[in-house]
Amino acid sequence: MDARCRIRAASTADLDAIARIEAASFADPWPRRAFQAHLGDPFFVAESAHGVAGYLVARLMGDEAEILNVAVRPDARGAGIGRTLLEGALVALKGLKAMAVFLEVRVSNVAARRLYETVGFTEVGRRRAYYAAPVEDALILRRDFQPFPSHHPPVG
């Protein structure tokens, strides 16, 4: 499988596939109802010829966004789908006027940390014992966007 996929908004019809990916990806998975509660937020799926290959859930708070959850189906990992999904979400979040995007990642998740670094995230903090099953620290990462140019002349 390669990264040929379409990034689109998640829908109710995607929730079963998302819940299966979540259960296969995390020791402490979100329940299906948690995903359903986020359908009004920036919530994207990567859809390939084989169905939903991954998802990304974010939220927007003023001019900041936070990526809350992201995963790729185990049999689709390593093919660039995670990068495609992340890049698509970043474009959408910038389009929603986010000036910065934050996320947490397990210290031990070297592959994810590398991916985030390649798309411009930098470490800005650490949350001790943030994750359970197993207990582990989280790194807080941030990606800034350049301000949108003003279409109005300066006042004064």
Secondary structure, DSSP 8 states (H G I E B T S, - for coil): --S--EEEE--GGGHHHHHHHHHHH-SS---HHHHHHTTTSSEEEEEETTEEEEEEEEEEETTEEEEEEEEE-GGGTTSSHHHHHHHHHHHHHHHTT-SEEEEEEETT-HHHHHHHHHTT-EEEEEEEEEETTTTEEEEEEEEE------SS----
